[in-house]
Amino acid sequence: MSDAASPLSYDADRTGTGVMDASGLQALAAAVGGRPEAAAESAARRGPFRPEIWLNARQRHASRLAAHYFRAFDTLAVVGVTLLCVWAAASGPLLEARLSLLLPFALGAAIVLGLMRSLGRYRFARGQKTARHLASVAAIVAAGAAGALICGWTLQGAQAQWSAWLVWAGLVLVTLNALHMGWSDMVGRWRSSGALTPNIVLVGATRHAETLIREALKRRDLNVLGIFDDRLARSPRAIEGVPILGTADDLLTHRMTPYVDRVVLAIDPRAEKRVRELNARLRTLPHEVTLLVEPDGPAETRSALDRLAAAPLADVQGPIDDDRRAFNKRLQDLVIGLIAVLLLAPVMAVLAVAIGLDSPGPIFFRQRRHGFNQEEIVVWKFRSMKQEAADATASRQVTHDDDRVTRIGKFIRKTSLDELPQLLNVIAGEMSLVGPRPHAIGMKTGHVESARLVAEYAHRHRIKPGMTGWAAVNGSRGPLHTAQDVRRRVRLDIDYVERQSLWMDLWIMAITVPVLLGDRSAVR
């Protein structure tokens, strides 16, 4: 094998489990050096390219949503302090407190929480000093205190309880500063570990790519994981220590894709035909694709890298955005998922006993499936097939009167009770209650892998897979026997990804049971 082609061999499974873990990915990068000392030099030169920072996109996305959790804790803390102060000032039950006493505290709390949000105190931008951040929080509390004092003086005049409002302001200041010292420390540790450092891959082994990598190495706020180029015969093995891993087509199925946040086209934008052609090929990936325009001087280079490396925590201000939508969805999954586990625990225990008595073998069936951003996850189900007939890759989909299905299996598949253990996947954050159903890796429709039948198939993975989904309640559930079946499910899944909202999820959950029980035609 020639040097130009050899990079393709590094897309290997080094864990023996079908998933390339952090150590395997590090070995992939280190192997490009050709010898151990060269690999060590390469890894050191590229800076934050260590196994401990190899978090997949789902894990890094969870960190970026922390701003919403921070704001929720702040809100609870301010409301709690406010209620405590009102209770102390009223010297009696809160419900009997005078409106003129309650309003100044309420106005002060509203001003503090509103300014914390509108002034972006939850973004924790890179390079922001903790002392400066705490000073801005103190200024916001001072504004809230001023509002409370003015409101109290207006309503109560000479009987204004100045000390009560000042005590409230002091308690709020101490509470918020303590919380934000913790938030700042937490974000700092995430940044140093790489949890908030964007991972990109480059398409094109060009001088544009070389310039970007060299500048990224100086800054150390951007991880360039690899390079893909269609002209392998003319490409080196690596550029500035970053390995060339194959062609653009290899990127579509590479094991590194779950770790990638963005794909950057590092080719000459004047080659319009090639840009259009690469865009058309790469749009099947669930990643954002960015064209790197050649910077005119160091200033534009720094500006381009700033845009690529910008990784503040989720912005909690303004209209609903993707991060806030993901936060709401995660909160929904945790609350409803934990309640469901508690309520359905007796049912799951009975099913476990029945499965064990019905046929020999384990109670649970585990299968590798695609999750968010094409991450490989292990999905849990109750075993519905005979142990010797287990089909981990779904190479043969279930049919009517399938002899592989046990007696209990027919019942739990028909009622979808075999899916209940996936509540554990939901609580772990690998799945959601509602989303596109996770398909087995390598699942075939006929003799063709299902993912190859629809160009937009990977767009199903732009959101976490779900226990139920828009496709399931619209009749597309169970095996996919024809290309038309695959196209219809992908169309419904993408429709859900684009329209997802809290109310849509609640509606899908509400109609799932009656729809599935009333579906007599679907084979499961």
C-alpha positions as CSV (number, residue, x, y, z in Angstrom):
1,M,0.0,0.0,0.0
2,S,1.3,3.4,-0.9
3,D,1.9,6.2,1.6
4,A,-0.9,8.2,-0.1
5,A,-3.4,5.4,0.5
6,S,-2.2,4.2,3.9
7,P,-4.2,6.8,6.0
8,L,-7.4,4.9,5.2
9,S,-6.2,2.0,7.3
10,Y,-6.4,4.0,10.5
11,D,-10.2,4.0,10.5
12,A,-10.1,0.8,12.5
13,D,-11.9,-0.6,15.5
14,R,-9.2,-0.6,18.2
15,T,-11.6,-1.6,21.0
16,G,-12.9,-4.9,19.6
17,T,-16.4,-3.7,20.3
18,G,-17.2,-1.9,17.1
19,V,-16.7,1.5,18.6
20,M,-13.5,3.5,18.4
21,D,-13.0,4.9,22.0
22,A,-10.9,7.8,23.1
23,S,-7.7,5.7,23.3
24,G,-8.3,4.3,19.8
25,L,-8.8,7.7,18.4
26,Q,-5.6,8.9,20.1
27,A,-3.8,5.9,18.6
28,L,-5.2,6.8,15.2
29,A,-3.7,10.2,15.4
30,A,-0.4,9.1,17.0
31,A,0.1,6.4,14.3
32,V,0.5,9.0,11.7
33,G,3.8,9.9,13.1
34,G,5.3,6.6,12.1
35,R,7.4,6.0,15.2
36,P,6.6,6.5,18.9
37,E,8.8,9.5,19.5
38,A,7.4,11.2,16.4
39,A,3.9,10.4,17.5
40,A,4.6,11.9,21.0
41,E,6.1,15.0,19.4
42,S,3.1,15.3,17.1
43,A,0.6,15.0,19.9
44,A,2.4,17.5,22.0
45,R,2.7,20.0,19.1
46,R,-1.0,19.8,18.4
47,G,-1.7,20.7,22.1
48,P,-5.1,19.7,23.5
49,F,-5.2,16.4,21.6
50,R,-5.4,14.0,24.5
51,P,-7.6,11.0,25.3
52,E,-9.3,12.7,28.2
53,I,-10.8,15.4,25.9
54,W,-12.3,13.0,23.4
55,L,-15.9,13.7,24.2
56,N,-18.4,13.0,21.5
57,A,-20.7,15.8,20.3
58,R,-23.6,14.7,22.5
59,Q,-21.4,15.0,25.6
60,R,-20.0,18.4,24.7
61,H,-23.5,19.6,23.8
62,A,-24.7,18.6,27.3
63,S,-21.9,20.8,28.8
64,R,-22.9,23.8,26.6
65,L,-26.5,23.5,27.9
66,A,-25.2,24.1,31.4
67,A,-26.1,27.8,31.2
68,H,-29.8,26.8,31.4
69,Y,-29.2,24.8,34.5
70,F,-27.2,27.7,36.0
71,R,-30.0,30.1,35.4
72,A,-32.6,27.6,36.9
73,F,-30.5,27.3,40.1
74,D,-30.1,31.1,40.3
75,T,-33.8,31.6,39.9
76,L,-34.6,29.1,42.6
77,A,-32.0,30.8,44.9
78,V,-33.3,34.3,44.4
79,V,-36.9,33.3,44.8
80,G,-36.0,31.4,47.9
81,V,-34.2,34.3,49.5
82,T,-37.0,36.7,48.5
83,L,-39.7,34.5,50.1
84,L,-37.6,34.1,53.3
85,C,-37.2,37.9,53.6
86,V,-40.9,38.6,53.0
87,W,-41.8,36.0,55.6
88,A,-39.4,37.6,58.1
89,A,-40.6,41.1,57.4
90,A,-44.3,40.1,57.5
91,S,-44.0,38.4,60.9
92,G,-46.8,36.0,59.9
93,P,-48.0,33.7,57.1
94,L,-46.8,34.7,53.6
95,L,-50.3,34.5,52.1
96,E,-51.4,37.3,54.5
97,A,-48.5,39.6,53.7
98,R,-49.5,43.1,52.6
99,L,-49.1,43.9,48.9
100,S,-47.1,47.0,49.7
101,L,-44.6,44.9,51.6
102,L,-44.4,42.1,48.9
103,L,-44.1,44.3,45.8
104,P,-40.6,45.9,46.6
105,F,-39.1,42.4,47.1
106,A,-40.8,41.0,44.0
107,L,-39.7,44.0,41.9
108,G,-36.1,43.7,43.1
109,A,-36.0,40.0,42.4
110,A,-37.5,40.5,38.9
111,I,-34.9,43.2,38.1
112,V,-32.0,41.0,39.2
113,L,-33.1,37.9,37.3
114,G,-34.1,40.0,34.2
115,L,-30.7,41.8,34.1
116,M,-28.8,38.5,34.7
117,R,-30.4,37.1,31.6
118,S,-30.5,40.2,29.3
119,L,-26.8,41.1,30.1
120,G,-25.6,37.6,29.2
121,R,-24.2,36.6,32.6
122,Y,-24.6,32.9,31.7
123,R,-22.4,32.9,28.6
124,F,-19.1,32.6,30.4
125,A,-17.1,33.7,27.3
126,R,-13.6,32.3,26.9
127,G,-11.0,34.5,28.6
128,Q,-13.5,36.1,30.9
129,K,-12.1,37.0,34.4
130,T,-14.0,35.6,37.4
131,A,-13.5,38.8,39.4
132,R,-14.9,40.9,36.6
133,H,-17.9,38.6,36.3
134,L,-18.6,38.7,40.0
135,A,-18.3,42.5,39.9
136,S,-21.0,42.6,37.2
137,V,-23.2,40.4,39.3
138,A,-22.8,42.7,42.2
139,A,-23.8,45.7,40.0
140,I,-26.9,43.9,38.9
141,V,-27.9,43.1,42.6
142,A,-27.3,46.8,43.4
143,A,-29.7,47.8,40.6
144,G,-32.3,45.3,42.0
145,A,-31.8,46.8,45.5
146,A,-32.3,50.3,44.1
147,G,-35.5,49.3,42.4
148,A,-36.8,47.7,45.7
149,L,-35.9,50.8,47.7
150,I,-37.6,53.2,45.3
151,C,-40.7,51.0,45.1
152,G,-40.9,50.6,48.9
153,W,-40.5,54.3,49.5
154,T,-43.2,55.1,46.9
155,L,-45.6,52.6,48.5
156,Q,-44.9,53.0,52.2
157,G,-43.4,56.4,52.6
158,A,-42.1,57.1,56.1
159,Q,-43.0,53.5,57.2
160,A,-40.6,52.1,54.5
161,Q,-38.6,49.0,55.9
162,W,-35.2,50.0,54.5
163,S,-33.3,47.5,56.6
164,A,-35.4,44.6,55.3
165,W,-34.7,45.4,51.6
166,L,-31.0,46.0,52.4
167,V,-30.8,42.6,54.1
168,W,-32.5,41.1,51.1
169,A,-29.9,42.6,48.8
170,G,-27.0,41.4,50.9
171,L,-28.3,37.9,51.0
172,V,-29.0,37.8,47.2
173,L,-25.5,39.2,46.6
174,V,-23.8,36.6,48.7
175,T,-25.9,33.7,47.3
176,L,-25.4,34.7,43.6
177,N,-21.7,35.4,44.0
178,A,-21.2,32.0,45.7
179,L,-23.1,30.3,42.9
180,H,-21.3,32.1,40.2
181,M,-17.9,31.4,41.7
182,G,-18.9,27.7,41.4
183,W,-20.2,28.2,37.9
184,S,-17.0,29.9,36.7
185,D,-14.8,27.2,38.3
186,M,-16.9,24.5,36.6
187,V,-16.7,26.2,33.2
188,G,-13.0,26.7,33.6
189,R,-12.5,23.0,34.3
190,W,-14.6,22.1,31.2
191,R,-12.5,24.4,29.1
192,S,-9.2,23.0,30.3
193,S,-10.5,19.4,29.8
194,G,-11.6,20.2,26.2
195,A,-15.3,19.7,26.9
196,L,-16.1,23.1,25.4
197,T,-13.4,23.0,22.7
198,P,-14.9,22.6,19.2
199,N,-13.8,19.7,17.2
200,I,-13.5,20.2,13.4
201,V,-12.4,18.2,10.4
202,L,-11.0,19.8,7.2
203,V,-11.9,18.7,3.7
204,G,-9.0,19.6,1.5
205,A,-5.2,19.2,2.1
206,T,-4.5,22.7,0.9
207,R,-2.5,25.7,2.0
208,H,-5.7,27.1,3.5
209,A,-5.8,24.0,5.7
210,E,-2.1,24.4,6.6
211,T,-2.6,28.0,7.6
212,L,-5.7,27.3,9.7
213,I,-4.0,24.4,11.5
214,R,-0.8,26.4,12.2
215,E,-2.8,29.2,13.7
216,A,-5.1,26.8,15.7
217,L,-2.0,25.3,17.3
218,K,-0.8,28.7,18.5
219,R,-4.2,29.5,20.0
220,R,-5.1,26.0,21.4
221,D,-8.8,26.7,21.4
222,L,-9.8,24.6,18.4
223,N,-9.2,20.8,17.8
224,V,-8.5,19.8,14.2
225,L,-9.1,16.1,14.3
226,G,-8.2,15.1,10.8
227,I,-8.2,16.0,7.1
228,F,-10.0,14.4,4.2
229,D,-8.9,15.0,0.6
230,D,-10.0,13.4,-2.7
231,R,-6.5,13.8,-4.1
232,L,-4.8,11.3,-1.9
233,A,-2.0,10.6,-4.5
234,R,-0.8,14.2,-4.1
235,S,-1.4,14.5,-0.4
236,P,1.1,14.1,2.4
237,R,0.5,11.7,5.3
238,A,-0.2,14.6,7.7
239,I,-0.2,18.4,7.8
240,E,1.3,20.0,10.9
241,G,0.7,16.7,12.8
242,V,-2.9,16.4,11.8
243,P,-3.5,13.1,9.9
244,I,-5.0,12.8,6.4
245,L,-7.6,10.1,7.0
246,G,-9.1,9.5,3.5
247,T,-11.3,11.0,0.9
248,A,-14.5,13.1,1.3
249,D,-16.5,9.9,0.8
250,D,-14.6,8.2,3.6
251,L,-15.7,11.0,5.9
252,L,-19.4,10.0,5.4
253,T,-18.9,6.7,7.2
254,H,-15.8,7.4,9.3
255,R,-15.8,6.4,13.0
256,M,-14.6,9.8,14.0
257,T,-17.9,11.6,12.9
258,P,-19.6,11.4,16.3
259,Y,-16.8,13.5,17.7
260,V,-17.0,16.2,15.1
261,D,-18.8,19.5,15.6
262,R,-18.3,21.1,12.2
263,V,-16.9,20.2,8.8
264,V,-14.8,23.0,7.2
265,L,-14.1,23.1,3.5
266,A,-10.5,24.3,3.2
267,I,-10.6,24.7,-0.6
268,D,-10.4,27.6,-2.9
269,P,-13.9,29.2,-3.0
270,R,-13.3,30.2,-6.6
271,A,-13.5,26.6,-7.5
272,E,-17.3,26.9,-7.5
273,K,-18.0,23.6,-9.2
274,R,-15.9,21.7,-6.7
275,V,-17.5,23.6,-3.8
276,R,-21.0,22.8,-5.0
277,E,-20.1,19.1,-5.6
278,L,-18.6,18.7,-2.1
279,N,-21.5,20.5,-0.5
280,A,-23.9,18.1,-2.2
281,R,-22.0,15.1,-1.0
282,L,-21.4,16.3,2.6
283,R,-25.0,17.5,3.2
284,T,-25.9,13.9,4.0
285,L,-24.0,14.3,7.2
286,P,-25.7,15.7,10.3
287,H,-23.0,18.3,10.7
288,E,-22.8,22.0,9.8
289,V,-20.5,22.5,6.8
290,T,-18.5,25.8,6.6
291,L,-16.5,27.1,3.6
292,L,-13.2,28.7,4.7
293,V,-12.6,31.8,2.6
294,E,-8.9,32.6,2.2
295,P,-8.2,35.3,4.9
296,D,-6.6,38.5,3.8
297,G,-3.9,38.9,6.4
298,P,-3.4,37.9,10.0
299,A,-6.4,39.9,11.3
300,E,-8.9,38.1,9.0
301,T,-7.2,34.8,10.0
302,R,-7.8,35.5,13.6
303,S,-11.4,36.6,12.9
304,A,-12.1,33.3,11.0
305,L,-10.7,31.2,13.9
306,D,-12.6,33.2,16.4
307,R,-15.8,32.3,14.7
308,L,-14.9,28.6,14.5
309,A,-13.7,28.4,18.1
310,A,-16.4,30.5,19.6
311,A,-17.9,28.2,22.2
312,P,-19.6,30.2,24.9
313,L,-22.2,28.4,27.0
314,A,-25.7,28.4,25.6
315,D,-27.2,31.8,25.4
316,V,-30.4,31.9,27.5
317,Q,-31.7,35.2,26.1
318,G,-33.8,36.0,23.1
319,P,-36.2,33.7,21.3
320,I,-36.2,29.9,21.5
321,D,-33.0,28.5,19.9
322,D,-31.6,25.1,19.4
323,D,-29.8,25.0,22.7
324,R,-32.8,26.1,24.7
325,R,-35.0,23.6,22.9
326,A,-32.5,20.9,23.7
327,F,-32.4,22.0,27.4
328,N,-36.2,21.9,27.6
329,K,-36.2,18.5,25.9
330,R,-33.6,17.1,28.3
331,L,-35.5,18.4,31.3
332,Q,-38.7,16.9,30.0
333,D,-36.9,13.5,29.5
334,L,-35.5,13.5,33.1
335,V,-38.8,14.4,34.8
336,I,-41.1,12.2,32.8
337,G,-38.5,9.4,32.4
338,L,-37.9,9.1,36.2
339,I,-41.7,9.2,36.9
340,A,-42.2,6.5,34.2
341,V,-39.5,4.3,35.7
342,L,-41.1,4.5,39.2
343,L,-44.6,3.8,37.9
344,L,-43.6,1.0,35.5
345,A,-41.1,-0.8,37.7
346,P,-43.7,-3.4,38.8
347,V,-44.7,-4.1,35.1
348,M,-41.0,-4.4,34.1
349,A,-40.4,-6.9,37.0
350,V,-43.3,-9.1,35.9
351,L,-42.1,-9.0,32.3
352,A,-38.6,-10.0,33.4
353,V,-39.9,-13.0,35.3
354,A,-42.2,-14.0,32.4
355,I,-39.3,-13.8,29.9
356,G,-37.1,-15.9,32.1
357,L,-39.8,-18.6,32.5
358,D,-40.7,-18.6,28.8
359,S,-37.4,-19.4,27.3
360,P,-33.7,-19.9,28.3
361,G,-31.4,-16.9,27.9
362,P,-30.8,-13.4,29.3
363,I,-33.7,-11.1,30.2
364,F,-32.4,-8.2,28.3
365,F,-31.2,-7.8,24.7
366,R,-28.6,-5.2,23.9
367,Q,-28.0,-3.9,20.4
368,R,-25.7,-1.2,19.0
369,R,-27.6,1.5,17.2
370,H,-27.0,5.0,15.9
371,G,-27.7,7.9,18.3
372,F,-27.2,11.7,18.2
373,N,-24.6,12.8,15.5
374,Q,-24.2,9.1,14.4
375,E,-22.8,8.2,17.8
376,E,-22.9,4.4,18.5
377,I,-25.0,3.7,21.6
378,V,-26.0,0.4,23.3
379,V,-29.8,0.2,23.4
380,W,-31.6,-1.9,25.9
381,K,-34.7,-4.0,25.2
382,F,-36.5,-7.0,26.8
383,R,-35.4,-10.1,24.9
384,S,-38.2,-11.2,22.5
385,M,-36.4,-13.7,20.4
386,K,-34.8,-17.1,21.1
387,Q,-31.3,-16.7,22.4
388,E,-29.7,-18.7,19.6
389,A,-31.6,-16.6,17.0
390,A,-30.4,-13.2,18.2
391,D,-29.7,-10.7,15.4
392,A,-27.6,-7.8,16.6
393,T,-27.3,-6.1,13.2
394,A,-30.9,-6.6,12.1
395,S,-29.7,-8.2,8.9
396,R,-33.0,-10.1,8.8
397,Q,-36.0,-8.1,9.8
398,V,-38.9,-9.6,11.6
399,T,-41.9,-11.0,9.5
400,H,-45.3,-12.4,10.3
401,D,-45.1,-15.7,12.3
402,D,-41.3,-15.3,12.6
403,D,-40.1,-18.5,14.2
404,R,-37.4,-16.7,16.0
405,V,-39.8,-14.8,18.3
406,T,-40.8,-16.4,21.6
407,R,-44.4,-16.6,22.9
408,I,-43.9,-13.8,25.4
409,G,-41.9,-12.0,22.7
410,K,-44.9,-11.8,20.4
411,F,-46.9,-10.1,23.1
412,I,-44.3,-7.6,24.2
413,R,-43.3,-6.7,20.6
414,K,-47.0,-6.2,19.6
415,T,-47.5,-3.9,22.6
416,S,-44.0,-2.3,22.4
417,L,-43.4,-3.4,26.1
418,D,-40.1,-4.7,24.9
419,E,-38.9,-1.1,24.6
420,L,-39.4,-0.2,28.3
421,P,-35.8,-0.8,29.3
422,Q,-34.9,2.1,27.0
423,L,-36.0,4.4,29.8
424,L,-32.5,3.7,31.2
425,N,-31.1,5.1,27.9
426,V,-33.3,8.1,28.3
427,I,-32.2,8.9,31.8
428,A,-28.5,8.4,30.8
429,G,-29.0,11.0,28.1
430,E,-28.3,8.7,25.1
431,M,-31.9,8.7,24.0
432,S,-35.0,10.9,24.4
433,L,-38.6,9.9,25.1
434,V,-39.6,11.3,21.7
435,G,-37.4,11.2,18.5
436,P,-36.5,9.2,15.5
437,R,-36.4,5.5,16.4
438,P,-32.8,4.3,16.6
439,H,-31.9,1.8,13.9
440,A,-29.5,-1.0,14.3
441,I,-26.1,-0.3,12.8
442,G,-25.9,-2.0,9.4
443,M,-29.6,-2.7,9.3
444,K,-30.6,-3.9,5.9
445,T,-33.7,-3.4,3.8
446,G,-33.7,-6.4,1.5
447,H,-30.0,-6.9,0.6
448,V,-29.1,-3.2,0.8
449,E,-28.0,-1.3,3.9
450,S,-31.0,1.0,4.8
451,A,-28.7,4.1,5.2
452,R,-27.7,3.9,1.6
453,L,-31.2,4.1,0.2
454,V,-31.9,7.7,1.1
455,A,-29.4,10.5,0.8
456,E,-30.7,12.4,3.8
457,Y,-30.8,9.4,6.0
458,A,-28.1,10.8,8.4
459,H,-30.2,13.9,9.1
460,R,-32.3,11.6,11.4
461,H,-29.3,11.9,13.7
462,R,-29.4,15.6,14.2
463,I,-31.5,14.9,17.3
464,K,-31.4,12.1,19.9
465,P,-33.3,9.0,19.0
466,G,-36.5,8.3,20.9
467,M,-38.6,5.6,22.4
468,T,-41.5,6.8,20.3
469,G,-41.7,9.4,17.6
470,W,-43.6,11.2,14.8
471,A,-43.0,8.3,12.4
472,A,-44.2,5.7,14.9
473,V,-47.5,7.5,15.5
474,N,-48.0,8.1,11.8
475,G,-47.9,4.4,10.9
476,S,-44.1,3.9,10.2
477,R,-43.1,1.5,12.9
478,G,-41.4,-1.9,12.8
479,P,-39.3,-3.4,10.0
480,L,-38.6,-1.5,6.8
481,H,-39.0,-4.0,3.9
482,T,-38.8,-1.7,0.9
483,A,-36.9,1.4,-0.2
484,Q,-40.2,3.2,-0.1
485,D,-40.6,2.3,3.6
486,V,-37.2,3.8,4.3
487,R,-37.9,7.0,2.4
488,R,-41.3,7.5,4.2
489,R,-39.7,7.0,7.6
490,V,-36.8,9.3,6.9
491,R,-39.2,12.0,5.6
492,L,-41.3,11.8,8.8
493,D,-38.2,11.8,11.0
494,I,-36.7,14.9,9.3
495,D,-40.2,16.6,9.6
496,Y,-40.0,16.0,13.3
497,V,-36.4,17.2,13.7
498,E,-37.4,20.5,12.0
499,R,-40.6,21.0,13.9
500,Q,-39.8,19.6,17.4
501,S,-41.2,21.4,20.4
502,L,-42.3,20.6,23.9
503,W,-46.0,20.6,22.9
504,M,-45.4,18.4,20.0
505,D,-43.5,15.9,22.2
506,L,-46.3,15.9,24.7
507,W,-48.9,15.3,22.0
508,I,-46.8,12.4,20.5
509,M,-46.5,10.8,24.0
510,A,-50.2,11.2,24.7
511,I,-51.3,9.4,21.5
512,T,-48.5,6.8,21.4
513,V,-50.3,4.1,23.4
514,P,-53.8,4.3,21.7
515,V,-52.1,4.5,18.2
516,L,-49.8,1.5,18.8
517,L,-52.6,-0.6,20.4
518,G,-54.9,0.2,17.5
519,D,-52.3,-0.6,14.8
520,R,-53.1,-4.1,13.6
521,S,-51.0,-4.0,10.4
522,A,-47.5,-3.2,11.6
523,V,-45.2,-6.2,12.1
524,R,-42.9,-6.1,15.1
